[in-house]
Amino acid sequence: MTSFDETFDLAVQNGDIAGAVMLAKSKSGSTILSKAIGTQNLKPGDDTPYTGQSVMLLASLTKLLTSIAALQLVERGQVTLDQDVLPLLPAFAALDIFHGYTADGKPILTKRHNPVTLRQLLTHSSGAAYSFTLDSPLAEYRTRIQGRTLLNGDTIDTMFDYPLLFEAGEGWQYGSSIDRVGQVIEAISGQSLEDFFAANIYAPLGLTTGTFWPDRRRDLDPHRAALTYRSPETGRVVATSQEESLTDGLTEPFGGHGLFMSADDYLEVLHSLLADDERLLRRETSALMFRGHLSAASRARLGEQMQNADWTVGDFPSSMEYDWGFGGMLIDGAFHDYHRKGTLAWGGAGNQYWFIDRESGICAVLGTQVFPSGDKKVEKLLTAFQKEVYERIGKGRQRR
């Protein structure tokens, strides 16, 4: 049987990944796993190794930090979870709801009526979707009706100016809701998300690599990990310009996918929430992150989508026992091979993955840069990583 170390070493040798970093900590702060393999980029003659300080595009791992920042404002009494935040989001408030097409191909649109709360934005139950995800019903609208590419736009309002899919609270759809949360944070605080994160997340934890604007941080240049994609011809990862389509040209921080950070720093965020050390959030507030917040209708829709979880990154078996906490997917049952009930977890388009399992007393992150999401070769590595972490603490599979 191939060992954990051999599995990842072979993945680099075979071109399944250029490199990766895998980190896990216990609640007490002891190291469970710390492994980095491969190189930061694929440039000939450049063998700079991946390390815990390699700076990656977090993609949707950004959403956790934006959720934390919003909860900090809730703690301060500057906004409530169930407050209608549409007055702070005029462009979002003007969006219609999409219901499909007429027989002759015209879009069917209706006006939105329900208020939209911060809770609904934080849990992807606002009606906002992505046009560029797998099987998105809005992909055709974006290209044929609007005549634009899927990722066209330099601001949140221009990139996500297509319709909603349902009235807030009446469904569930992964999408741009957390980018709208970022706009709420900026409107209330009077700061850019870059500055708010620096003062309220990076400073309390002593983080040094987080930024939405890595090109302005020349000190990060030696640590930048290149983005890659899998060549359909060879099956090996090759350098990609995907970074440009995700973040290049943006003129404001995207709280849903725009942050860059090292895995070392990201693990510190996870560990603060696991240890409940109150450096980021009070205990009563962080507890909210590990509870389900979806309405019955929204949770039912999430369950339907999780019957085929190919659109996710990570180990999410088909089940109806999912909910959405604040910052990630909530494991809401004992169906999972390793994650215990109450585990919060999510992934990013670079096939990164994180989780916080408070019952087991562990947190972990796997960082790599293989685009797009859902890569089957990396998925096997994510499963091996997760298995190794749990076995190292003596908590192997809970299902046999």
Secondary structure by P-SEA (a helix, b strand, c coil): cccaaaaaaaaaaacccccbbbbbbcccccccbbbbbccccccccccccccccccccccccaaaaaaaaaaaaaaaccccccccccccccccccbbbbccccccbbbbbbbbcccccaaaaacccccccccccccccccccccccccccccccccccccccccccccccccccccaaaaaaaaaaaaaacccaaaaaaaccccccccccccccccccccccccbbbbbbbcccccccccccccccccccccccccccbbbbcaaaaaaaaaaaaacccccccaaaaaaaacccccaaaaaaaaaaacccccccccccccccbbbccccccccccccccccccccccccccbbbbbbbccccccbbbbbbccccccaaaaaaaaaaaaaaaaaaccccccc
